[in-house]
Amino acid sequence: MNIVLVYPQIPQNTGNIARTCAATGASLHLVKPLGFSTDDKSLKRAGLDYWSLLDIHYYDNVESFLETITNESDLFFFTTKSKKSYSEMSYTENSYLIFGSETKGLPEELLVQHQKQSCRIPMIEESRSLNLSNSAAIAVYEALRQTNFSGLKREGNLHRLNWPE
């Protein structure tokens, strides 16, 4: 599973998404330009001690990211402009969940080129958008649900509580 951030602007959002990636085993792909330094304290603080678990990739631009993709059906573009819900999509373990910047979203030309692979997270009409890190978490857990949470621990940490057997 892969989460792709195209031109992210807010280090705390990227840090939170990095932590979600680390906890789910998803790879994080960052497409430049970034609105912050990857040495930013806010970014590291949001990810806390999860950085060692993170599989992270950097790209100079969208084109260099897309050149690495062998199967375009693995791409899913999240936008408020789509008619299809994220839950209507069929994800695989190789899916790339692609999100745009907090201020502008994904570039329009990218959405036009990949209209059939674009989807949205439903919300009330008066709402502009969800927080980027919340959107990424919603999307990755739906994709993981569809793949039967492949690679994830299936039971809780019951040994931490005095649960009766």
N, C-alpha and C positions, 0 to 999 in steps of 0.2 A: 504494500500500500504506500502511496506517495501523496504528500501535500506540497503543492507548489504555490509560492507567493510571488506574484508579479508586482514589482515596485512597492514593496511594503514600506510604510512611512513611520509607524509607531513601534518603538523597540519593545514596549511591554506586550503588545499583541504578538509580535514575533516570538518573544520569550515564552509566552503562554502556549503558543502553538508548538514551539520546540518541546515543551514539557509534555504536551499531548502526544506528539510524535514519539518521544522517548518511552512513554507509558504504553503505547500501542504497537510499537515496533515499526511505525511508519517512517519512511525517509522524508526529510525536509529538503525542498529545493527552493533556493532563493534566487530570483531573477533581478539583476541590477538594472538601474541604479536603486540602491537602498536609501531610505531617508534617515539613516543612522549608521554608526560604525558598529561592526560586529563585536567590538571591544566595549561597547556601551554598557555601563553598570546596570542600567534599567533592564537591558536585554538579559544579562547574566542573572540578575536578581529574580526575574520572572521564571527563568528556567532552573534556578537554584542548583542543586547538585545533580541534575539530570543530564548535563552536557556530555558526560562520558558515555551515556547510553545512546546518544544521538548520531544518526547517519545523515550528514548534511552535505549538500552539493550547492555550488555557486555557478551562476551563468552570467555572462556579460550583457546578454539581451535575450529577448523572447526567441529570436531566430536560433541562437545557439542552443537554447533549451530544446526547441522543437526538433532540431537536427538529431538529437539523441533518441528520439521516439521511433520505435520500429513499427508499432501498431497504433494508428490514430484512434481506433475504437476504444483504446484505454484512456483517452482524454475526456475529462468532464469539466466544463467551464461553469462556475457558479456566478450568477448575476441576478440582479433584481429585474432584469429586462426580459427574462425568458417566460414562456407560457407553461413549460413543463416543470413539475415538481421534482425535487431531488429524489423523492421516494419512487418515482416512476422509472428511474434509470436502473440499469443492470450493471453492477460493479463486479470486478474480479480482484484477485489478490494483486494484480499488476496495475490497478487503476491509478490514474493521476488526477487528484482533485485540485483544480486550479482556481485561485482566487486573485483578485486585483487589489490595488491599493485601497486604503481606508477612505481616501478622499475622492478618487475617480473611478474605482472599480477596474474592470478589465478593459483594454483598448477595444474600441468599437469594431475595428477591422478584424480583430481576432474573433469576436463574437459572430460577426457576419460570416466569416470563413467556416465557423464550427457551430452553426445554428442548431443542428440536430443533436449536438453533444452539450448544449447549454441547458442549464436548469436553475431553479430558484428554490429558496426556502420560503414557504408560504408565511405571510404575516398580514396584519390588517392593512388596509389601503392607506391609512393616514401615516403609517410608519415608513420612514425613508429606507432604513436598513438595520440589520443586526450588527453587533460588534464582530469584527473579523475573527477573533479567536473563538467566539461562541459558534460562529458559522462553520469554521473548520472542524470543531469538535462534533457538531451535529452531523456534518457530512461524513467524517471518518468513521463514526460509530454506526451510521446507516450502512456504509460500505462494508464494515467489519461484520455487522449483523448478517448481511446478505452472503458473506463468505464464511458463515458459521464461526465467527470470531477466531479464524485461523491463526494459530501461533500464540494465542492469549491464554492465560490461566483461566480455567473454567469455574473454579470454586473460590470462595473468599478465603480470607486469612482466619479461619475459624479457630485455629490454635491460639489466637491472641485473646479470645474470650473464653469464658467458662461455659461453653455450650454443652448441654447434655448430649450424649451419644445417641 
